């Protein structure tokens, strides 16, 4: 009898939690895939310049550490940090493929885009999209507007010649 009374009270909570759990699992899988690629290419970048290797190591470790955190202790602030981090990684990828990395032996020399680069960047973009579902509606609206404004500012800088 008590079970029948409690079921209607707990069912909606479980139903609401199910999409968040699926999103957290998807975010973990996507982050793990991106971490694997970054860690796999750390050594080759380290041979070119230590800072390139350190960037790949830090990126891979950060994305790998995020996996258990989002699975077992998902928090809004973690999703926000992961969004900012992955947007920064995607931004560095776009910069290195268009204007070249800002520092190092290949500074300001645009790199060619390989299929693994494009796939990993696509995974990170999808990861950001999934992470947006884990934050609240007002935070999501604010963050999407901020990303849109940053994108418009970058396009304006590019079109005016202030960004190579």
C-alpha positions as a Markdown table, in Angstrom:
| # | Residue | x | y | z |
|---|---|---|---|---|
| 1 | Unk | 0.0 | 0.0 | 0.0 |
| 2 | Unk | 2.7 | 2.5 | 0.9 |
| 3 | Unk | 4.5 | 1.6 | -2.3 |
| 4 | Unk | 1.4 | 2.6 | -4.3 |
| 5 | Unk | 1.3 | 5.9 | -2.5 |
| 6 | Unk | 5.0 | 6.7 | -2.9 |
| 7 | Unk | 5.2 | 5.7 | -6.6 |
| 8 | Unk | 3.3 | 8.9 | -8.0 |
| 9 | Unk | 5.5 | 11.1 | -5.8 |
| 10 | Unk | 8.8 | 9.6 | -7.0 |
| 11 | Unk | 8.0 | 8.8 | -10.6 |
| 12 | Unk | 8.2 | 12.4 | -11.9 |
| 13 | Unk | 11.5 | 13.0 | -10.2 |
| 14 | Unk | 13.0 | 9.8 | -11.8 |
| 15 | Unk | 11.5 | 10.9 | -15.2 |
| 16 | Unk | 13.1 | 14.3 | -14.9 |
| 17 | Unk | 16.4 | 12.8 | -13.9 |
| 18 | Unk | 16.6 | 10.3 | -16.8 |
| 19 | Unk | 17.5 | 12.9 | -19.5 |
| 20 | Unk | 20.1 | 14.4 | -17.2 |
| 21 | Unk | 21.6 | 11.0 | -16.6 |
| 22 | Unk | 21.7 | 10.3 | -20.3 |
| 23 | Unk | 23.3 | 13.6 | -21.0 |
| 24 | Unk | 25.9 | 13.1 | -18.3 |
| 25 | Unk | 26.7 | 9.7 | -19.8 |
| 26 | Unk | 27.0 | 11.1 | -23.3 |
| 27 | Unk | 29.2 | 14.0 | -22.0 |
| 28 | Unk | 31.5 | 11.4 | -20.3 |
| 29 | Unk | 31.8 | 9.3 | -23.5 |
| 30 | Unk | 32.5 | 12.4 | -25.7 |
| 31 | Unk | 35.0 | 13.8 | -23.2 |
| 32 | Unk | 36.8 | 10.4 | -23.0 |
| 33 | Unk | 37.0 | 10.2 | -26.8 |
| 34 | Unk | 38.5 | 13.7 | -27.0 |
| 35 | Unk | 40.9 | 13.0 | -24.1 |
| 36 | Unk | 42.1 | 9.8 | -25.8 |
| 37 | Unk | 43.0 | 11.6 | -29.0 |
| 38 | Unk | 44.8 | 14.4 | -27.1 |
| 39 | Unk | 46.8 | 12.0 | -25.0 |
| 40 | Unk | 47.6 | 9.8 | -28.0 |
| 41 | Unk | 49.1 | 12.8 | -29.9 |
| 42 | Unk | 50.9 | 14.3 | -26.9 |
| 43 | Unk | 54.3 | 12.7 | -27.7 |
| 44 | Unk | 54.4 | 13.8 | -31.3 |
| 45 | Unk | 53.6 | 17.4 | -30.3 |
| 46 | Unk | 56.1 | 17.2 | -27.5 |
| 47 | Unk | 58.8 | 16.4 | -30.0 |
| 48 | Unk | 58.0 | 19.5 | -31.9 |
| 49 | Unk | 58.0 | 21.8 | -28.9 |
| 50 | Unk | 57.6 | 21.1 | -25.2 |
| 51 | Unk | 54.7 | 23.6 | -24.9 |
| 52 | Unk | 52.7 | 22.0 | -27.7 |
| 53 | Unk | 53.1 | 18.7 | -25.9 |
| 54 | Unk | 52.2 | 20.2 | -22.5 |
| 55 | Unk | 49.1 | 21.7 | -24.0 |
| 56 | Unk | 48.0 | 18.3 | -25.4 |
| 57 | Unk | 48.8 | 16.6 | -22.1 |
| 58 | Unk | 46.9 | 19.2 | -20.0 |
| 59 | Unk | 43.9 | 19.1 | -22.4 |
| 60 | Unk | 43.8 | 15.3 | -22.4 |
| 61 | Unk | 44.2 | 15.0 | -18.6 |
| 62 | Unk | 41.5 | 17.7 | -18.0 |
| 63 | Unk | 39.1 | 16.0 | -20.4 |
| 64 | Unk | 39.8 | 12.6 | -18.8 |
| 65 | Unk | 39.4 | 13.9 | -15.2 |
| 66 | Unk | 36.0 | 15.3 | -16.2 |
| 67 | Unk | 34.6 | 11.8 | -17.1 |
| 68 | Unk | 34.2 | 10.4 | -13.5 |
| 69 | Unk | 33.2 | 13.8 | -12.2 |
| 70 | Unk | 30.3 | 14.2 | -14.6 |
| 71 | Unk | 29.2 | 10.5 | -14.1 |
| 72 | Unk | 29.3 | 10.4 | -10.3 |
| 73 | Unk | 29.1 | 14.0 | -9.1 |
| 74 | Unk | 27.5 | 16.1 | -11.9 |
| 75 | Unk | 27.3 | 19.8 | -10.9 |
| 76 | Unk | 26.2 | 22.9 | -12.9 |
| 77 | Unk | 29.6 | 24.6 | -12.2 |
| 78 | Unk | 31.5 | 21.6 | -13.6 |
| 79 | Unk | 29.4 | 21.7 | -16.8 |
| 80 | Unk | 30.2 | 25.4 | -17.1 |
| 81 | Unk | 33.9 | 24.9 | -16.6 |
| 82 | Unk | 33.9 | 22.1 | -19.2 |
| 83 | Unk | 32.0 | 24.2 | -21.6 |
| 84 | Unk | 34.5 | 27.1 | -21.3 |
| 85 | Unk | 37.5 | 24.7 | -21.5 |
| 86 | Unk | 36.2 | 22.9 | -24.6 |
| 87 | Unk | 35.2 | 26.1 | -26.3 |
| 88 | Unk | 38.8 | 27.3 | -25.6 |
| 89 | Unk | 40.2 | 24.1 | -27.1 |
| 90 | Unk | 38.1 | 24.5 | -30.2 |
| 91 | Unk | 39.1 | 28.1 | -30.5 |
| 92 | Unk | 42.8 | 27.1 | -30.3 |
| 93 | Unk | 42.2 | 24.5 | -33.0 |
| 94 | Unk | 40.5 | 27.1 | -35.3 |
| 95 | Unk | 43.3 | 29.6 | -34.6 |
| 96 | Unk | 46.1 | 27.1 | -35.3 |
| 97 | Unk | 44.4 | 26.0 | -38.6 |
| 98 | Unk | 43.8 | 29.5 | -39.9 |
| 99 | Unk | 46.5 | 31.8 | -38.5 |
| 100 | Unk | 48.8 | 29.3 | -36.9 |
| 101 | Unk | 49.6 | 28.8 | -33.3 |
| 102 | Unk | 50.4 | 32.0 | -31.5 |
| 103 | Unk | 53.7 | 30.7 | -30.0 |
| 104 | Unk | 56.5 | 28.2 | -30.7 |
| 105 | Unk | 58.5 | 27.1 | -33.6 |
| 106 | Unk | 55.4 | 27.1 | -35.9 |
| 107 | Unk | 54.1 | 30.4 | -34.7 |
| 108 | Unk | 51.8 | 32.1 | -37.2 |
| 109 | Unk | 52.1 | 29.3 | -39.7 |
| 110 | Unk | 48.7 | 27.7 | -40.4 |
| 111 | Unk | 48.6 | 24.0 | -39.9 |
| 112 | Unk | 46.7 | 21.6 | -42.2 |
| 113 | Unk | 43.5 | 20.0 | -40.9 |
| 114 | Unk | 43.7 | 16.3 | -40.7 |
| 115 | Unk | 40.6 | 14.0 | -40.4 |
| 116 | Unk | 41.4 | 13.1 | -36.8 |
| 117 | Unk | 41.6 | 16.9 | -36.0 |
| 118 | Unk | 38.3 | 17.5 | -37.5 |
| 119 | Unk | 36.7 | 14.5 | -35.8 |
| 120 | Unk | 38.0 | 15.5 | -32.4 |
| 121 | Unk | 36.9 | 19.1 | -32.8 |
| 122 | Unk | 33.4 | 17.8 | -33.9 |
| 123 | Unk | 33.3 | 15.7 | -30.8 |
| 124 | Unk | 34.2 | 18.7 | -28.6 |
| 125 | Unk | 31.5 | 20.8 | -30.3 |
| 126 | Unk | 28.9 | 18.1 | -29.7 |
| 127 | Unk | 30.2 | 17.8 | -26.1 |
| 128 | Unk | 29.6 | 21.5 | -25.5 |
| 129 | Unk | 26.0 | 21.0 | -26.9 |
| 130 | Unk | 25.4 | 18.2 | -24.5 |
| 131 | Unk | 26.8 | 20.1 | -21.6 |
| 132 | Unk | 24.5 | 23.0 | -22.3 |
| 133 | Unk | 21.6 | 20.6 | -21.5 |
| 134 | Unk | 23.1 | 20.1 | -18.0 |
| 135 | Unk | 22.9 | 23.7 | -16.9 |
| 136 | Unk | 19.8 | 25.6 | -16.1 |
| 137 | Unk | 17.6 | 27.4 | -18.6 |
| 138 | Unk | 18.7 | 30.9 | -17.6 |
| 139 | Unk | 22.4 | 29.9 | -17.5 |
| 140 | Unk | 22.0 | 28.2 | -20.9 |
| 141 | Unk | 20.4 | 31.3 | -22.4 |
| 142 | Unk | 23.1 | 33.6 | -21.0 |
| 143 | Unk | 25.9 | 31.3 | -22.2 |
| 144 | Unk | 24.5 | 30.9 | -25.7 |
| 145 | Unk | 24.1 | 34.6 | -26.0 |
| 146 | Unk | 27.7 | 35.2 | -24.8 |
| 147 | Unk | 29.0 | 32.6 | -27.3 |
| 148 | Unk | 27.0 | 34.2 | -30.1 |
| 149 | Unk | 28.3 | 37.7 | -29.2 |
| 150 | Unk | 31.9 | 36.3 | -29.1 |
| 151 | Unk | 31.4 | 34.7 | -32.5 |
| 152 | Unk | 30.0 | 37.9 | -34.0 |
| 153 | Unk | 32.9 | 39.9 | -32.5 |
| 154 | Unk | 35.4 | 37.5 | -34.0 |
| 155 | Unk | 33.7 | 37.7 | -37.4 |
| 156 | Unk | 33.8 | 41.5 | -37.2 |
| 157 | Unk | 37.5 | 41.5 | -36.3 |
| 158 | Unk | 38.2 | 39.1 | -39.2 |
| 159 | Unk | 36.2 | 41.1 | -41.7 |
| 160 | Unk | 37.9 | 44.4 | -40.7 |
| 161 | Unk | 41.3 | 42.8 | -41.0 |
| 162 | Unk | 42.2 | 43.0 | -37.4 |
| 163 | Unk | 42.2 | 39.2 | -37.1 |
| 164 | Unk | 44.2 | 37.2 | -39.6 |
